[in-house]
Amino acid sequence: MTASDTELARFKAARDTAIHRLRLIEQGAQIVYEDGTPVDMASEKARLEEVVAGMDRRIARLELAAAKATGPLN
């Protein structure tokens, strides 16, 4: 496995985690800080949506680079 494959696998796993958290928020999950203050779930959902979108873009770039690196030679 190459370094780019490892990076791609790591980003896909992180994306899956973020999507899982979004699903929990959609199901009504509530998060509180260590001091008991509730997290603004609307803001957290928006933040995670931005994170996932950024990860999607980065994953697409990594997959394209990997395809170019392993593609057929002319």
RAJOJO-V380684 format. One record per residue. RES is the residue in three letters. PHI is phi in radians with two decimals (* if undefined). OMEGA is omega as a letter, one per 40 degrees, with the letter a starting at -180 (NA if undefined). Layout:
res:phi:omega
RES:PHI:OMEGA
RES:PHI:OMEGA
This chain:
res:phi:omega
MET:*:a
THR:-1.46:i
ALA:-1.07:a
SER:-1.20:i
ASP:-1.13:i
THR:-1.13:i
GLU:-1.11:i
LEU:-1.11:i
ALA:-1.10:i
ARG:-1.12:i
PHE:-1.18:i
LYS:-1.13:i
ALA:-1.15:i
ALA:-1.13:i
ARG:-1.12:i
ASP:-1.03:i
THR:-1.11:i
ALA:-1.10:i
ILE:-1.13:i
HIS:-1.05:i
ARG:-1.11:i
LEU:-1.07:i
ARG:-1.10:i
LEU:-1.09:i
ILE:-1.11:i
GLU:-1.08:i
GLN:-1.51:i
GLY:1.77:i
ALA:-1.06:i
GLN:-2.13:i
ILE:-2.05:i
VAL:-2.22:i
TYR:-1.26:a
GLU:-0.98:a
ASP:-1.49:i
GLY:1.62:i
THR:-1.22:a
PRO:-1.24:i
VAL:-1.42:i
ASP:-1.22:a
MET:-1.19:i
ALA:-1.14:i
SER:-1.18:i
GLU:-1.12:i
LYS:-1.11:i
ALA:-1.09:i
ARG:-1.10:a
LEU:-1.16:i
GLU:-1.09:i
GLU:-1.16:i
VAL:-1.06:a
VAL:-1.09:i
ALA:-1.08:i
GLY:-1.11:i
MET:-1.14:i
ASP:-1.02:i
ARG:-1.12:a
ARG:-1.18:i
ILE:-1.06:i
ALA:-1.05:i
ARG:-1.12:a
LEU:-1.13:i
GLU:-1.14:i
LEU:-1.12:i
ALA:-1.09:i
ALA:-1.15:i
ALA:-1.14:i
LYS:-1.16:a
ALA:-1.22:a
THR:-1.86:a
GLY:-1.17:a
PRO:-1.16:i
LEU:-1.48:a
ASN:-1.44:NA
